[in-house]
Amino acid sequence: MKNELLAIIGWVVGIQGVLGFAGRTWSDGDWGLLHLWFTPPTALYIAMAILGLSLGIAGDLARKKAKANRR
């Protein structure tokens, strides 16, 4: 359960980071939901994408490892 929650949070944060960075880079405004509450700098979007995707991948790998250990 803990690994699944970690993966979900990681994927959501990573997607928000990617959307914010992509919107700023290739569009005239931010994409995603984060810009509705405050305006983060572009570096924060990049950090969110890296951290979120890392958490998502780590959570998925831990979940798969736990599933393999149960067999």
ChimeraX commands (.cxc) that place a marker at each C-alpha (Angstrom):
marker #1 position 0.00,0.00,0.00 radius 0.5
marker #1 position 2.83,2.41,0.89 radius 0.5
marker #1 position 4.62,1.74,-2.40 radius 0.5
marker #1 position 1.45,2.26,-4.40 radius 0.5
marker #1 position 0.77,5.60,-2.71 radius 0.5
marker #1 position 4.37,6.68,-3.28 radius 0.5
marker #1 position 4.13,5.79,-6.96 radius 0.5
marker #1 position 0.82,7.62,-7.44 radius 0.5
marker #1 position 2.09,10.78,-5.74 radius 0.5
marker #1 position 5.31,10.60,-7.71 radius 0.5
marker #1 position 3.56,10.26,-11.05 radius 0.5
marker #1 position 1.19,13.15,-10.30 radius 0.5
marker #1 position 4.04,15.45,-9.22 radius 0.5
marker #1 position 6.13,14.42,-12.21 radius 0.5
marker #1 position 3.33,15.03,-14.68 radius 0.5
marker #1 position 2.62,18.45,-13.18 radius 0.5
marker #1 position 6.31,19.32,-13.51 radius 0.5
marker #1 position 6.46,18.18,-17.12 radius 0.5
marker #1 position 3.25,20.01,-18.01 radius 0.5
marker #1 position 4.41,23.24,-16.37 radius 0.5
marker #1 position 7.80,23.14,-18.07 radius 0.5
marker #1 position 6.34,22.20,-21.46 radius 0.5
marker #1 position 3.72,24.93,-21.25 radius 0.5
marker #1 position 6.30,27.56,-20.40 radius 0.5
marker #1 position 8.71,26.36,-23.06 radius 0.5
marker #1 position 6.43,25.75,-26.05 radius 0.5
marker #1 position 3.37,27.82,-25.22 radius 0.5
marker #1 position 2.44,31.21,-23.86 radius 0.5
marker #1 position 1.51,29.95,-20.38 radius 0.5
marker #1 position 1.79,27.18,-17.83 radius 0.5
marker #1 position -0.12,23.93,-18.25 radius 0.5
marker #1 position -1.42,21.73,-15.46 radius 0.5
marker #1 position -3.02,22.70,-12.16 radius 0.5
marker #1 position -0.16,24.15,-10.15 radius 0.5
marker #1 position -0.21,27.56,-11.82 radius 0.5
marker #1 position -3.76,28.09,-10.58 radius 0.5
marker #1 position -2.51,28.43,-6.99 radius 0.5
marker #1 position 0.85,30.16,-7.48 radius 0.5
marker #1 position 3.43,30.88,-10.17 radius 0.5
marker #1 position 6.53,28.71,-9.64 radius 0.5
marker #1 position 9.77,29.37,-11.50 radius 0.5
marker #1 position 10.74,27.15,-14.41 radius 0.5
marker #1 position 13.51,25.52,-12.38 radius 0.5
marker #1 position 10.91,24.29,-9.88 radius 0.5
marker #1 position 8.96,22.65,-12.69 radius 0.5
marker #1 position 12.11,20.84,-13.81 radius 0.5
marker #1 position 12.88,19.74,-10.24 radius 0.5
marker #1 position 9.29,18.54,-9.79 radius 0.5
marker #1 position 9.48,16.52,-12.99 radius 0.5
marker #1 position 12.75,14.84,-11.98 radius 0.5
marker #1 position 11.70,14.18,-8.39 radius 0.5
marker #1 position 8.19,13.04,-9.29 radius 0.5
marker #1 position 9.28,10.69,-12.04 radius 0.5
marker #1 position 12.00,9.27,-9.77 radius 0.5
marker #1 position 9.45,8.64,-7.00 radius 0.5
marker #1 position 7.01,7.09,-9.47 radius 0.5
marker #1 position 9.61,4.73,-10.89 radius 0.5
marker #1 position 10.95,3.82,-7.43 radius 0.5
marker #1 position 7.43,3.15,-6.14 radius 0.5
marker #1 position 6.60,0.94,-9.12 radius 0.5
marker #1 position 9.84,-1.01,-8.81 radius 0.5
marker #1 position 9.28,-1.54,-5.07 radius 0.5
marker #1 position 5.72,-2.70,-5.73 radius 0.5
marker #1 position 6.90,-5.18,-8.35 radius 0.5
marker #1 position 9.65,-6.44,-6.03 radius 0.5
marker #1 position 7.17,-6.91,-3.17 radius 0.5
marker #1 position 4.81,-8.74,-5.51 radius 0.5
marker #1 position 7.62,-11.06,-6.66 radius 0.5
marker #1 position 8.62,-11.77,-3.04 radius 0.5
marker #1 position 5.05,-12.84,-2.20 radius 0.5
marker #1 position 5.15,-15.64,-4.78 radius 0.5
marker link #1:1,2 radius 0.2
marker link #1:2,3 radius 0.2
marker link #1:3,4 radius 0.2
marker link #1:4,5 radius 0.2
marker link #1:5,6 radius 0.2
marker link #1:6,7 radius 0.2
marker link #1:7,8 radius 0.2
marker link #1:8,9 radius 0.2
marker link #1:9,10 radius 0.2
marker link #1:10,11 radius 0.2
marker link #1:11,12 radius 0.2
marker link #1:12,13 radius 0.2
marker link #1:13,14 radius 0.2
marker link #1:14,15 radius 0.2
marker link #1:15,16 radius 0.2
marker link #1:16,17 radius 0.2
marker link #1:17,18 radius 0.2
marker link #1:18,19 radius 0.2
marker link #1:19,20 radius 0.2
marker link #1:20,21 radius 0.2
marker link #1:21,22 radius 0.2
marker link #1:22,23 radius 0.2
marker link #1:23,24 radius 0.2
marker link #1:24,25 radius 0.2
marker link #1:25,26 radius 0.2
marker link #1:26,27 radius 0.2
marker link #1:27,28 radius 0.2
marker link #1:28,29 radius 0.2
marker link #1:29,30 radius 0.2
marker link #1:30,31 radius 0.2
marker link #1:31,32 radius 0.2
marker link #1:32,33 radius 0.2
marker link #1:33,34 radius 0.2
marker link #1:34,35 radius 0.2
marker link #1:35,36 radius 0.2
marker link #1:36,37 radius 0.2
marker link #1:37,38 radius 0.2
marker link #1:38,39 radius 0.2
marker link #1:39,40 radius 0.2
marker link #1:40,41 radius 0.2
marker link #1:41,42 radius 0.2
marker link #1:42,43 radius 0.2
marker link #1:43,44 radius 0.2
marker link #1:44,45 radius 0.2
marker link #1:45,46 radius 0.2
marker link #1:46,47 radius 0.2
marker link #1:47,48 radius 0.2
marker link #1:48,49 radius 0.2
marker link #1:49,50 radius 0.2
marker link #1:50,51 radius 0.2
marker link #1:51,52 radius 0.2
marker link #1:52,53 radius 0.2
marker link #1:53,54 radius 0.2
marker link #1:54,55 radius 0.2
marker link #1:55,56 radius 0.2
marker link #1:56,57 radius 0.2
marker link #1:57,58 radius 0.2
marker link #1:58,59 radius 0.2
marker link #1:59,60 radius 0.2
marker link #1:60,61 radius 0.2
marker link #1:61,62 radius 0.2
marker link #1:62,63 radius 0.2
marker link #1:63,64 radius 0.2
marker link #1:64,65 radius 0.2
marker link #1:65,66 radius 0.2
marker link #1:66,67 radius 0.2
marker link #1:67,68 radius 0.2
marker link #1:68,69 radius 0.2
marker link #1:69,70 radius 0.2
marker link #1:70,71 radius 0.2
view
